[in-house]
Amino acid sequence: MRALVLGAAGRMGSEAMRDLAQSQDVSQVVAADARVERAKARAEALGDPVRRKVVAQAVDVTDGASLVRLMKEADVVVNCVGPFYRY
């Protein structure tokens, strides 16, 4: 299963990314965030072999067309984008 975590650089998103990457049912986790460098750093902190399942990707959740394309590539999407009242 391929999982997409939106807002993976944040506190909740990084925890979701970690939990999904540790799951045997998940083959890849796409850690998507506008702050892609921070998402990469959070993925690196996971350590081997878990971090090898994580791919960081930049995303702008306000760009509907690109967001839909990214979501279509995933089997499951976890939305951790804040502020939560807006998204």
GILIN-V808278 format. One line per field, one symbol per residue. burial: # if it has 24 or more other C-alpha atoms within 12 Angstrom, else .. A space follows every 10 residues. Layout:
burial: ???
This chain:
burial: .######### ..######## ##...##### ####.#.### .###.#...# #.#######. #.....#..# #..#..#### #......
